[in-house]
Amino acid sequence: MLVKLRLQRFGAKKRPFYRIVAAANANKRDGKFLEIVGLYHPVSPEDKQVRLNEERILYWLKQGAQPTDTVKNVLSKHGIWSQFMAEKSRLKAERKKRKKEKKDKKPQATQKAAETQNTPNPENEPVATEA
């Protein structure tokens, strides 16, 4: 199921306010949603325009939710988008590092295995007894 972070319109004619919701991609703009993650009121004063649940927004972004352009702009303005991208790039670098370490360990392990096969094991050698 593809999830989008998008605006859901409420309010009177010419006086809109929006909920920022996580909704399935196939649902209508004002249809079913999974969770309300914020509010956006463009008509009100600058300091009261946006209320965001940062924790839940980051959760949905980590789960693969795609924000619409407008929601992405709102998240960028409040620093949430840059925080998400920084964390995403950090995780990507860690994965790449782990993959490289695993790749480096593999040839060493096969080399050690080959050495142990070639060296004789004194425990397996027959013991000469005096007659």
N, C-alpha and C positions, 0 to 999 in steps of 0.2 A: 504494500500500500504506500503510495507516494504521499508525503505530508508536506504541506506548505504553511508557512507563517504568513498570514494575510490579514487585511482589514475587513471587518464586518460592519456595515453601515447601520447607524441608528440615528435618531434625532428627527426634528421636524424639517419641513421643506426649507432649504437655504440656511439651515442651522445644523449641520451634521456633526456627529461625533462618532468615533469608531472604536470597536474592540479589536485588539490584536489577538488573533486566535490561531491555534494550530488546528488545521482542518485537512481532511483527505482531499487530494487534488481533484477528484471527480465531483465533489459536492459543490453546490451553488454558493455564490458569494455570501448570501445571508442564510444559508442552510445549516446543516448539522456541522458541529465542530467537536474536536476532541478535548480542547482545554482553552480557557481564556488566559492569556499570558500578559496582557497589558491593555491600557486604554490610551487613545489618542484623540484629543479635543482641539482641533486646529483653530477654533474661534476664540478660545479663552486666552488669557495673558500667557506670555512666554514661559513663565516658571510653573504654570499649572497645566501645560498642554499635554504632557506625557507622563504616564505611570507605567513602569515596567517591572515584571517579576523576572529579574536577571537570571536567577538560578534555573527557572523553568525554561526560559528562552535558550540558555546554553545547553540544557538537557535536550531539547528538541533539535537544536542545530547539530549536536553530537550524534543524534539518532538519524541524521540525514535529511532533516526538514529543509526545504528551500524557501528562503524569504522572497516575497515579491519585491520589486524595485523600491516601492514606497517604504515598505517595512525595513528594507535594507538601509535606506537613507536614514530612517529614524534610529535604527540600531547603531549606525556609524556615528551619528551625531552624539549619542550617549556613550560611545566607547565600547559597546558590547560586541560589535562586529569585529573590531580590531583585536579585542581580547580573545575571541573565538579563533580568529585566523592565526594569532600568535601561538595559541595552544595547539592548534592543528599542525602547524609547521614544526613545533617542538616534538610532538608525537611522531610525526613523519620522520624526523631526523633520528629519533631513538630507534624506530623500527629499522631504518636503513643501517644504523650502527650495529644493532643486534644481528641483522642478516649478514653483515660483513664479518662479524666475529664468528658466527656459526660457520660461514663459508671458510674462514681461516682455520678454524678448529678441525674441520673435516679432513683436510689433507694431512694434518699432523696426526690425527687419530689413525688414518689408514697407513701412514708411514710407520707409526709405532707398532701397529698390528703386523706389518710386513717384517719388521725387525724381530719381533718375538717369534714369528714363525721360522725365521732363518737361524736363530741361535739355538743350539742344542740345550735341552733341559736335562740337568744332571739327575733329576729324580726319575726320569723315564729311561735312563741308560741301564743296561744290565750290569749287575755287580759281579765282578770276577771273584770266585772263591778259590782258595788254595786247596789242592787235593793231596 
